[in-house]
Amino acid sequence: MPITHQRHDLMYGDVKLYAGTSTPELAGQIARYLDLKLCGRDIIQFPNENLFIKLHSSVRGQDCYVIQTTSAPVHRNLMELLILLQTLRLDSAARITAVIPYLCYSRSDKKDQPRVPITARLVADMIEIAGADRYVTLDLHAGQIQGFFSIPGDVLSSYHILIDYLNSIRSSFVSPVVVTADLGFAKKARNFAAGIDSPMAFIEKRRSSNDSKAEALTIIGEVEGRDVVLVDDEVDSGGSMVQAVNLIAKSGARNIYMVFVHAILSGAAAERLVALPVTRFITTDTVPISEDKKAMFGDRLQVLSVAPLLGEVICRANEGRSVGEMFNE
């Protein structure tokens, strides 16, 4: 999906872009897309781990956007986001939008057992109370999280970015099939299958405890002799993907392409993934990947940027134009 940037008359004040410390490269790319500079701010951590933030200039009457992903270190990044939002509110910004490429606690979206919290709802409440008038995020783990916010927002999908890349290499695929490692992702996986004109298969798995471990059981569908596009919304510890890839390879797949939006890659996830018989890993930059981890993957890793997508959404929000038009919606 090519995204072109054109300026229109402003509906609100000038765009002021602020970024926490979580995604400096992505924030810089968004700023370049908009032909703007990131606004100056000081973020200081005191010896007692308390954070202090000060803006370099006034934002009174301005349209402010805070770019901050909430991946590891989760609580540092979340507090930076909340304090930045409140700082802008107290300085009389006209409108404040939290731009959160990856929203933490998105898996804690329901009470699925007794005596547990719905932490995603708590995070939504904190973002609103801190001062956000709007929010922008990408590929929520569960759609119902949108209902936790009482402020308007744009929940975007990186589908178009990923599918455009897959179609650019589609001619090299042999009888491709899209496989999802999680039945909860099946609906979105169906869009990938339609996007590259391929059938689907599913991996049935069961999670037996509260940790990240799950047991992959069987493949529903045909993968033998085919190129497999294995899709999911995020990869955390990598355990599910390791089991999925091993099961797919054992079932006679030709090549395996792993596609996921959020590269959390906790702990030794990168080491687990690079040891797999995967032809290419395709992800986005919603979560920064360290240079050490990138080096492990070598030329098998393809990171697609969401900066043009987020930059265009910021532009359209500022000018009061439809975001859905970008996707013919």
N, C-alpha and C positions, 0 to 999 in steps of 0.2 A: 504494500500500500504506500505509494509515494506521497509524501507530505510536503506541501509547499507553503511557505510563510508569506502572507501579505498583510500589511498594516491597514487598519481602518480607523475611523474616528473613535476616540476613547469614550466608553460609557461611564467609567469610574475614573479615579485619579490615576496618576502614573504608576506603572508596575514597579514594585520594589521587591527584589529577590534577595532572600536571606537563606543561608544554609547552615546547618549544624556541622558537626565534624564527621558524620557517618559516611557521606558519599560525596567527597569533594570533586571527584572526576565527573560524575554524573551531573552535579549541580553546575559545574563549569560548562559542560556541554549544553545544558539547557539555557544558560545565560548566553552562550555564543549563538545558539539558534535564534534567540530573541534579540540579538544584537544589543545586549545589555551587559552591565557588569554586576557581579554580586555585591550587595551592599556590605559595608564594613560593620563588623561587630567584634567584641571581645568575649571570648568564652574562657573563663579561668576556673580551674579546680583548686580549691584550697586544700591544705594538708588534711583536713577532716573530711575530704571528699565532697563537700558542699560545692555547688556550682554557682558562679556569678557571671551574668551576661550584661553587657552594655552596648547599646547601639552607637555608631559613630555619628549619626545624623538623625534629624527628626523625620518621623513618618506621618505626621499629622495630616489627615485627609487623603492618605495614599492607599493604593490597592496593593496589599502586601502578601507575599507568598513565601512560606517557610518550607524548604526542601530538606527532608530528613527521613531516611529509612530507619526502621527500628529493629534491625538485626543486631547481632552481637557486637559490642556489649549492650544487651537489650536495655537494661535499666538506665545506664548512662545515656544512651541515645534517646530513650523515651523522655527522660527528665530534661534533656537539652531541648527537645521539641516543646514540651509543656512550658518551660521557662521562656523560651523564645516567643511563644504565642502570647504569654501573659505580658512580656515586655512590650510587644507591639500594641497590645490592647491598652496598656497604661500610658502609652505615648500617643494615644488617640488616632491610631490608624483607622481609615474609613472602612476597610474590609480586610479580613485576614483569612487566608486559605492555607490549610495544612496539606502539603504535597508529600504523601507518604508512599513511596514506591513499594515498600513491603511493610505490612502492618503486623506487629507482634501480637502474640496470644490469639491469633486467628483460629487456632484449633480448639481453643477453649470457648466454644460457641453455644454450648447447651449443657443442661444437667442430665448427663447420661448415666448417672449413678447417684446414690444418696450422699449428702454431705460434701458436695463439691461446688465451687463457684462457677459463675459464667464470666470469666475474666475479660473476654473480648468486649462485653458490655461495659465493664468497668473502664477499660481503656478508652472506649468511645465517649463515655461520660467525662473522663478527665480531659480529653482533647477539647470538648465543647466548653467545659467550665474554665479551662485555661484561657480561652478567648477566641477560638476558631469560629468563624462565621460559615465556613465551607470546608470541605475536605476533598482531596483527590487521591485515589489509591489504585493499585493494579492487582487484578487476579486474586480476589479474596478467596480463602480456602472454602468458605461457605457463604452462599448468597444472603442468608438471613442476617448476617452481620450488618448489612445496610440498614436494617430495621432498628439496630441499636443506636443509630445516630438520629437526633431530632433536627439536625442542621442539614441543609442540602449538600449534595456531593456528587462527584463523578467517579463511578467505579468502572475503571477501564479494563480492557483486556489486551494482552500482548499477542493475541491470536493472529492478528493481521501481520504483525512483524515476523512471527515465527513461520506462518504459512507461506509468506512471500519468499522466505529463504528456502523452505522445503521445496517449493515449486521451482526455484532457481537451480536445484540439483535433482529435480524429479526425473530428468532424462536418464540419470545413472542408476535409478532404482530398477530392480527386477521383481515384478509381481508384488509391489509393496502392500503391507498390511499394517494398520495402526493398532497398537496394543496399549491398553491402559493397565497399569499395575494396581489400580485402586478402582473398585466399582463406583465409588463416590465421584470419580472423575469421568465416568462413562459418557455423560451428556456432552461435556466439553470435548472429549476425545472423538465423539461422533462428528463434531464440526471439523476436526483435523482430517478425519477420513474423507469427508465430503470435499474438503479443500484440496486434497491431492488425488481425489477420485480413486479411493481404495476401499477394500473391505475392512472390517474390524475384528479384533479378537480381544478376549478379556482374561485377566489373571484373577482367579478367586483366591482370596487370602482372608485370614482371620487374625484379629488382634486379641491376645489372651490375657493381657495385663495392662497396667497404667503406664508402662514405659514405652519406648519407641520400637519394641520388637514385635514383629508380626511374622506369621508363617505363610509363605506362598504355597498354595496347594496344587492347582492345576490350571491349564490353559483351556479356555472355552473358545474354540475357533482353530483355524489352520495357519501355521507359520512355517511348516517344512518347505525348504527350498525358496523361501521368500525373503525379501529385505524387510526388516521390521523397524517401524518407527514407534518407539516406546515413549509414551507421553505421561506427564504428571504435572501438578502445579508447583511443587517444590521438592527439593531433595535436602533432607536434614542430615541424619546420620548415614544415610545411604543403604541401610539394611534391607529395606523393601526392594530397592532397585537391584541390589546384588542378587537377591533371591530371584527376582523377575528375570534378570539377564541370564542367570545360570539355567533357569527353567526353559527360557526361550532357546538358548543355545543347545541345550540337551534335546530339545524338540526338533532340531534340524534347521533352524533359521540360517539364512545365507549371511547377511550383514545386519548389524543392529545399530540404529541411530537413536540415541537417547535425547529426548527433548523435554525441557522443564523450564519454568519461568524463574523461580526464585532459587538461586544457588546458595542455600544456607551453609551446607558442607561443614557441619559441626564435627569436632573431634578429628577422628581419622577417616572421615568420609572420603576425602580426596584420594587417600591411599587405597581405599577399598574400590573406588570407581576406576582408577587408572589400571588396576589389575584385571579388570573385566575385558572380555573380548568384544569391545564396543568400537565401531568404526569411527564415529564422531559424536561428541557431546555438544549439544546446541542449547544455549541458555541466554539469559538477558543480564543486564547490569543493574537490576533493581537492588541487588545486594552485591557489594564490592567483593571481588575475589582477589586475595593477596597474590603478589607476584610469585611467591614460593609455590602456591597451589597451582597457579597458571603454568608454571614451569613443569610441574608434574605431568600435566595433561599434554604439553607440547602442542603440536599442530593438530591434535585431535579435538581441541577445544575451540568452539566458535561462540563468541559472546556478541550478541546483537544489542544495540543501544536503544533504550526507550526514551532517550532525550528528545528526539524530534516529536514524538507523540505527546510527551508531557509539556514540551514547549508550546506546541500548537494548542493544547487544551488551555494552558495559561493565557495565551493570546486571545483565544475565543472567549474565555470567561471574562477577561478584562474588557473586551469590546462588546459583550452582551450578545454573542452569536452562538448558534447551536453547535454543540459538540457532536451530536448524533449525525449531523451532515457529513462528518468525516468518514463515517462508515455507511453512508447511504441509508440512514435510519430516520 
